[in-house]
């Protein structure tokens, strides 16, 4: 009754976890009849990408955090992902490369990011970039909280001098300041001990250079 009436066969492309275009043969068969085949070309709509669990990481100088990295889809060939800090003086990364294959592409691998101790008081924001030949770059922002506390360094904290004797102490700052810092030198008893100069100026460039303060034992009666 319907041998010459076309019937529709719905062909659906199945989503998979790779990025490969495919060619599939459909075979129509019936007892006593020669087979007929239909070739179906499947255009893959997946785009390989690098996946990270967090694009914003916070660490303190001297402390570490982690980024979990994997590929979104099964690669045709092994893929190397390179991890680079744009300021290695503020953030270091380990390891510098990760390798993914068809066996482990979906398994997260860990990258350790560490805040590097420095000589200033500034918090920093560093971009860590993940690159590969088969996927767009991914940027992770690492915020580094500075753990340094500014201090005044002095060469000696106790002196024994005679009246009329002169000696010196060397003064510097422990860390680079954000701007110019002026220190005031004050004697608690100017009739017994004099200090010169009474002010010292340090900048971000000169903070570690020692400046001398002359200490004088004052003659009295």
HELIX and SHEET records of a PDB file:
SHEET    1   A 2 UNK A  22  UNK A  30  0                                        
SHEET    2   A 2 UNK A  33  UNK A  42 -1                                        
SHEET    1   B 4 UNK A  50  UNK A  52  0                                        
SHEET    2   B 4 UNK A  64  UNK A  71 -1                                        
SHEET    3   B 4 UNK A 109  UNK A 115 -1                                        
SHEET    4   B 4 UNK A  91  UNK A  94 -1                                        
SHEET    1   C 5 UNK A  56  UNK A  60  0                                        
SHEET    2   C 5 UNK A 135  UNK A 145  1                                        
SHEET    3   C 5 UNK A 124  UNK A 132 -1                                        
SHEET    4   C 5 UNK A  79  UNK A  85 -1                                        
SHEET    5   C 5 UNK A  97  UNK A 100 -1                                        
SHEET    1   D 4 UNK A 152  UNK A 154  0                                        
SHEET    2   D 4 UNK A 166  UNK A 173 -1                                        
SHEET    3   D 4 UNK A 211  UNK A 217 -1                                        
SHEET    4   D 4 UNK A 193  UNK A 196 -1                                        
SHEET    1   E 2 UNK A 181  UNK A 184  0                                        
SHEET    2   E 2 UNK A 199  UNK A 202 -1                                        
END                                                                             
